[in-house]
Amino acid sequence: MSRRELQFLDAQDEDDASSSQSGSPSASEDETGYPSSDDDSPAVCSDRPGPSAAPQPVTPPLQAGRKISIKLGGTSSELTCHVCGKKGHCAGFIGARYFDCPNKPCYLCGQSGHSTMTCPFRIDPGHGCSAAPGSNPTDGVQWEVLRREQGAAGAAAPGLPPQRKRWQVESAVLRLHDRRVVCLEFHPRNQNIVLSGSKGGRIAVWDMEKVYERTVYRSINFWLTSALKFAPGSDGLACATCSYDSTVKIFDVETGAATTLHTATPREWRGPVEEDGSWITQMAMDVMQGGIVVAGDNKGMLYFCDPRHSSAFATMQAHKKGTKVQSVAGNPVDANLLLTAGNDYAARLLDLRVLGGKQEAGAEVPRAELASLQHSKVINAAYFSPITGRKILTTSQDNRLRVWDYVYTSDQEPDRMIVHSNNFNRYLTPFRAEWDPKDLTERLIVCGRYISEDFGGVALHPVDLLDASTGELVSELVDPNLTTISPVNKLHPNQELIVSGSSRSLFVWRPAPDGELVRDIGLTASNSISDQLSLAAAAGYTFFDADESETPKKKAKFATGAPKTDDAGESTKKKPPRKRKKDEEGP
């Protein structure tokens, strides 16, 4: 008896990957923390999980704009599961639904006894979020210090919960970059300017208010731009960056003129592939108080750079040799504290005052290490809270966001673990949860979501706003025109505004005006994730296609994602934005 195995490839969006997702999401995990460099397209946004019963061969309805690949031959008993490798059943993505393998645990939480669709952590993101045993002692020296710092009442009261708001896309620039967006940074003085870096190395300066005004620099970095950071209290004239091309630089935002602070591989750049595998890539970076730039590479090393010198004045082996430093973060209050995260499953709290101290004989950790925050999988990011610097937030590929309420208890178990879908890095920038820099209660965090939801037959990947104190879902940011995954998200330090990097494009979110029905989603605080979600047509918003000045042939080959610029990087062609109509198709 013949069978048909239908594999759907999304051909509607040229930014999506052209390979079918027929396997388990966990099977596609990249343990190195970053995806392979041979493809920069995001994963297809169709991952709605299926029922908990044993999956049966399904023939999904044909959809316009989709290509079909048909295999004939074989019987149902000869079906082979792509997840466990056994015969008799199949699992993975079929259309917009994900069928669980009966021999594997839930993809989201990793526990057995239920499917991904019926997972209690998916239905209620705050499920099981409570203080871990022994991590929040009510007596002892640490608790007494915390009470004296915050006050007797402040130590017990977490502050008012974040307000629930409806968000909408206000503006967007489409295909701004040549390849996917990797990092974002807001200008410290000009509130309308946001900087973004891409996998191709380009750095774009975009005016969110004027929409069509942007500048793209192609010659600052030659490979993936890992980070963009302004110094605390900076006037915004110079910005620091690090790249996979092995360099740490400072460049002028207005002219694009760059100065190299450090080169980890002191030889001529010859492309992203080195035959001997010895090329050192700069993975993460932050600018400390006083302007010191700290960068981490793919060998577990930290480099401390002074803008007044042309090379690093100090180095440190912070993580295991041969492992990648995924993030670097300085404490906003205590300039002596540094937090790093790596793919050696550990985030490390360091005291820079003993950076140059000698390591004790037989010690396995550097003398500067105060605590090691162990995780079960690769850590994508670890950050201090932005106001007091007392809290720690980490994002791990085990689908967990971990929160420590007090930095000096970080050597214990986290105060809470929020189960959140972020365990997918192939063809995507790694998901990173970030704090709201203007939230005085230090409770609101933002993180993109991998698992999609069915909004009126459209599979969308929301951007989630979560409460770090309770784990509850505060808001879901969705738009029917934004069908790709948004792993890069950043809250504005002064305005009620969020910028999301999705594929090669940037989207600006703002709260919907009070009393104005912008989305008919049917969401409530109690059932924000349900099978009864519906999504009306999006209201019009201003957008600009930065790639429309290129030829159709170049568009088809993903040759460029920005208009042509002159030598200084200034745009030579500027076209006015246009309003998206309600019945117009998305990008």
N, C-alpha and C positions, 0 to 999 in steps of 0.2 A: 504494500500500500504506500503510495507516494505521499509526501508531505510538502508543505511550503513553509519556508522560514523567511519571514519578511523582516528586513532590516531597513529602518527609515533613516534617511540622512536629511537633515534640515538644510534646504537650499534657498530659503527665503532671505536669510541674513548672510551676507558675504563674510561677516566677522566671525561666524561660528565655525567650529571644527567640522571637517568633512568626513569624519570617521564615526561609525555607529557605536553607541554606548551599549554594548551587549553584555558587559560583565558587571561585577559588583563594584560599588564605589570604593570599598576598602581595598579591593584588589588593585586599584589604580593608584594607590598612594605612593608618593615619592618620598622615601625615608630620608633623602638628603635635605629636605626642607624646601627646595626649589625645583620647579619642573625642568625637564630636559630642554636644551636650547635649540632643538631642531624644529619646534613648532611654537607659535605664540598665540594661537587661536584659543578662545575660551571653550569650555565644554558646552555641548548642546543643552539648552535649558529645558529639558524634559525629563524630570526625575520624580514624578509623583509616585509614591509608593503604592503597592497593590495590596490585596487582601491577605489575611494571614493563612488562608487555606493553601494547600499544595497547588502550585500554579499549573495551569493547563495550557496547551498550545493555543494561542490566541491569534486571530486574524484581525488586526486593527482596521478601522475604516480608512479608506483612501482619502488623503487630504491634498488640496491643491498646493502646488509649489514644492512637493516632496518627491524625491527620487526613490525608486524601488529596486531592490536587489532580491532575486528569487532563486532559491536552491531547491531542486527537486530530488526525490529519492529518499528512502529510509522510512521507518515507522516510528510511532510515538515511543516505543520501547527503546529505540536507538538514540533518542535525544540525549545529548550530553550537556550537563550543567556547566556553565562557564565559571561558576564560583567555586564549587567543590570538586569538579571534574568527574562526578559520577553520572551514570546513565539513568534514564527513566524519567527525568524531569529537566526543566530548564529554568533559569533565573536571570534577572537583569532587567534592562530597560526594553520595553516594547511600547513604542509610541511615547506617550507622556506618563506611563505608569511603570513602576518598579516592582517586580515580583521577587519576593524573598526566597532564598534557598532554604528548604526545610531542614537542612543539615547545619545551618549556620545561625548564630545569634543575630539579634537586631542590629542593623548597621548603625543606627543613631547612638544607642546607649551601650551596645556591646553585651547586653544581657539576653538570656534565653527566655522562652515562654510566651513571646508575642512577636508580632511583625513590626516593621518600621512604621506602617500606617497607624497601628494601634498602640504604639509606644507611649507610655504615660508622660515621658519627657517631651514628646512632640505635641501632645494635646495640651499639656500645661508646662511651659518652659521652666517655671519655678518649682516644679515637683521635686521634692526631696532636698531642697536647698535649706539647710540649717547649719548652725555652727558645728564643725567637726569636734568630736570628743577630745577634750584636753587642749584645744587650740585657742580658747578664749578664757583663761583662768580668771576667777573673780578675786583672787588674792595673789600674793607674791610680789616681787619687785617690779616685774614688767607691767602688771596691771596698775600698780600704784603710780608708776611713772606716767602711764597713759592718762590716768585720772588727773594728775597734776598738770599735764600739758593741756588737756582739753577742758578741765573743770569736772567736778563730780557729776554734774548733770550731763555735760557734753559727752562724757565717755560712754554713757549708757544710751543716749538718744542718737539715733543715726540720722536725724534730720527729716524734713518733710519729703515725702515720696515725689518723684518726678511727675510733672503734669502730663496727662494723656492728650495728645494732639493729633489732628489729621494733617498729613503732609502731602504736598503736591510738587511736581516738577515745575519750576519757574522758568528755567532756561537750560539750554544745552548746546554744546559744540560737538558735532559729530565727526569722527575720524580725524581728530586733531593730530594724533601721532601715527607714525609708520607702523608701530607694533603696540602691544597691550600696555596699559598704564600700570606702573609699578609703585609710584609714590606720589604724595601730595604735600604741599606746604603753603600756608597762607602768608601773604605779605604782612609784616608787622605794622606798617603805617597806612598803606593804601588798602582799605577794607574790601575793595572790589577785585583785587588781584589775587590769583591763585597760581602757583607754580606746580608743574607736574613733570615727572620723568617717565620715560618709556623703556621697554626692553631693548629697543634699538639704540638707546643712548641719548636720544634727543631730549631736550628740556624746553618746555613750552611755558610761556607767560601769557595768561589769559585774563581778560577783563570780563568778569561775570555780568556786569551791568550793561556794557555796550555790546556784549555777546560776540560781535564779529571782529573785534580788535584782539589780535593775538600776535605773539612773536615766538618763533620756533628756532632754537639754536641747535645746530647740527654738529658743531666742531668742538664742543666742550668735553663731552664724553664720547668714546668710540664704541662702547658696548653698554650693556644694561646699566641704567642709572639706579643705583640701589637706594639712595636717600638724598633728600634735600632738607637743609636745616638752616634757619637763621639763628644767630646768637641771641641769648636773652638780652632784652633791652636794645636790640639792634635798630638802626635807622632804616634798614631795608635796602641799603645800597649794595651790599655784598651778601652772597649766600654760599654756604658750604655744600659740597656734594662729594659723593664717592661712587665708584663705578667698578664694574667687572673688568675694566681695562687696567686694573691694578693701581689706580691713582686716587688720591684725595686732593680736592681742589677747592679754591674759593674763586667765584666769578662775579663780575659786575652784572646786576640784573638788567640794567638799561643798555649796555653795550655788548655783553657776552664775553668780554675779555676775561680770561681765566689765568690764575696763578696756581701752579702745582705745589702743594705742601709736602706730599710724600708719594713716592712710587715704590711699591713693594717688589716689583719685578723690574729692575733697572736695565731693560734692554728695549729695543725698538718694538713698537706695537706691530704685530704681524697677523692680526685677526683673532677671532674668538677660540680657535682650536690650536692647542700646542701638542706636538707629537709626543713630547716626553712627559706631558701632564704636570709640569712644574709651574705653570702660570698661576700666580696668586691673584685672587679676585677679592675686592673689597665688598663685603656683604652688608654691613650696617654701619651707622654713624650717628653721633650726636655732638652738639656743641655745648660745652659746659659753661658755667659762670666764669667770666674772665676771658672768654673767647677761645679756650683750649678745645681743639677738635679731637675727638676720640673715635677711631674707626676699628672695625673688626673684620678679619679676613676668613678665608675658607680653610685655614690651617689652625684655627683656634687662638690666633694671636690678636692682641690689642695694640694699636699704634696711637701715641699721644703726640699731637702736632700743634705747634705754635705758628700762627700766621706770620710771625716775623722771621721764621726760618724756612728753609727749603727742604727739610727732611724731618722725620720724627725724632723728638728728643728723648723718647722713652718707649719701650716695648714691654709686653707682658704676655706670658702664656696663660690665658684665662681659662680656656677649655682644653679638652683632650686634644693631643696632636692629631692633625688630620681631620678634625671636625669643624663645622662651620659656625661662625658667630652670626646668629640670626637677627639679633637686635642689640642695640646699645642705648641706654637711657641714663641721663644724669638726674640726680635729685633736685627738684626746683628750689628747695630750701637749704639743704645741707650740701655744700659743694664738695664735701669729702666722700659722698656716697655715689657709687656707680652700680647700675644693674645691667647685667648681660644675660642673653639667652642663646642656647646653641642646640645643634642637633645631636648632642651627646646626652639628651634627655634631662638637662639641668639648666636652671637659671641661677646665676651667682651674684650675690651681694658683696661688693668690694669696698674696702676702705682705702682711699687713695693716699692717705697720710703715710702708709707703710708700703707704698708701691715699690720703693727702692730698697726695702728691707730684705735682709738675707733670709732665705727659706730654711726652716729648721731641718736638721739632719734626719732623714727618713720620712719627712712629711710628704704626703701625696698631694696636698693642695697648697696654693700660694699663700704666703703669710697674709696678704691683703684680703683674703676671703673671709667674710664674716658669717655667711650662711650659704648653703647649697639647697635650692628648691628643686627636689627631684620630681620628675614626671614619668609617665609610662611610655610616652612617645615624644617625637620631635616637638620642640617649642618654637612656634612662629614668632612670638613677640612677648616681651615683658616690660611693663611700664610702671613708674611711680604715679600716684595720683597727682594732679596738676597744681593743686592749691597748697596743701600742707606737705605733700610728699610722704605721708604716713602709710598709705595703702599701696598694695602691689596687685597688678592685674596681669595675668598670663593667658596666652592663647596657645593651645596644644592641639596636635593632630589626633588626639584620642577623643575628639568632639567634646572637650571640656574647656570652660573658662574658669580659672581659679582666682579667688580673691582672698588676699590677706588683709585684715583690717588694721593691722599694726606692723610696721616694717620690722620691728625688733622681735616679733614672734614668727618671722618667716622661716626659722629653722624648725618649726612645728608644722603640723598638717594645716592646709588652708581652712579659712573660716567657712567657705562655701565653694562648691563646685557646681557650675551651671552647665547643664548638658546643652550643647548648641552644635548645629550641623556646620562643621568647617573642615572635615577630613577629606579634602580633595584638592590636590595641588598640580595635577598634570594639566598642562596647557593654561594654568591659571596662576596669577599672583597669589601667594599664600594669604589666607584670611588673617587679619589682625584686629582684635578688639581694642578700641581706643577710648579714653576718658573724654568727657565733655570739659574742655578747659575753663569754661565760665560757670560751671555748676559748683556753687559754694558748699553744697552738701557732699560732693564727690560720690554721687550715686549713679548718674546717668552714663552709660557706655553705648557705643555703636559698633556693630559688627555685621558684615554681609553674611548671607545664608546660602548654603549649597543646595539643600533639598528644596524643591519648588513646591508651590501650592497651586491648586486648580482654581483659578478665578474665572468663572463663567466659561469654562472650556479652554482658557488660556493658561499655560504653565508659566508662572512668574516666580522669580527668586527675590523675595523681599530683602530689604535692608532693615535690620532689627535694632530697635532701641530698647535696652534692657536696664533693669534696676540692679546695680551691683550689690545692694544690701539685702535684697530678697530673691533675686533671680527671676522676678516677674517680667513678662513682656510688656513694655510700655507702649510701643507703637510699631507698626509694620509699614514700611515705605514701599509702595508698589505703584507702577504706572504701566498701562497696557502697551505703551510704545517701547518700554524698556524690558525686553525679553531676555537679554543676556545677563550673566551673573555679574554681580558688583562686589568684588572682593576688597577693593580699596575705597575706604570711606573716612571722611574727616569732618569733625564738627568745628564750626567757626569759633574763634576765641572771643568774639564780641557780639556777633549777630546770631539770630535764630535761623541758622542756615547750615546745611550739610552738602558737601560736594562728594559725589560718588564717581569713581573711575570704573567704567565697564567697557571691556575690550579696548578700543582705541579712543573712546569718547568720554566726555565729562558731562555730568548732569548735576544741576543745582536744585536742591529741595528747600522749600520754605513751608511753614505752617499755613494751612488754608485759612482764609479770612473767616472770622466768626460769623455764623449764620449763613454762610454760602455753601451750598451743596456742590462740592467739586467732584466727589467720588461717591457713587452709590455701591459701596462694597458690602454692606451688611455686617460690619465688624462691631463687636462689642467687647467690653473688657473681659468678659467671661468666656466667650467662644470666638476669640480672634482667629483660631485655627479650627476650621470645621469643614464638613462636606457641603455646607449650604452657602458657601461664599459666592458672591456674584460681583462683577465689575462692569460698571457702565463705561461708555466711551469717555476718553480723557478730555478734559477741558483744554483749550488751546494754550500753547506756551511757545515762547520765542526760542528758536533754535537756528543754528548755522552749520552748514555742511562745509567743513574746512577742506574737504577733498574734492569739491565739485569743480575746482579750477584745473584738475588734472584730466588727462584724456581717458576715455573709457577703457582703453587697453591697459593703461597703468593701474586703473582701479581694479580691474579683474585680476591682476597679478599682485595686488597688495604692495605695489612698488613704493608708494608714499602715502602719508597720512596727513600732510599739511601743505599749504600753498607755498609756492616758491618764494624765497627770501633773498635779499642781497647779502653781501659779505658780512655786514654787521648783524645779520639775523632779522632785520626788520621786514615785515610783510610788504610785498610789492603789490599785492592785489587785495583789496578789501571790498567785500560786497555786503550790502545791508541785509540784516536778518529778515526772516519772514515768519508769520504766524502759522502754526500748525492748525489745520482744520480738524474738526472733530471726526470727520469721516475719512481722514487721510491715513494711510498705512504708516506704521512705525518705521524707524530707521533700520 
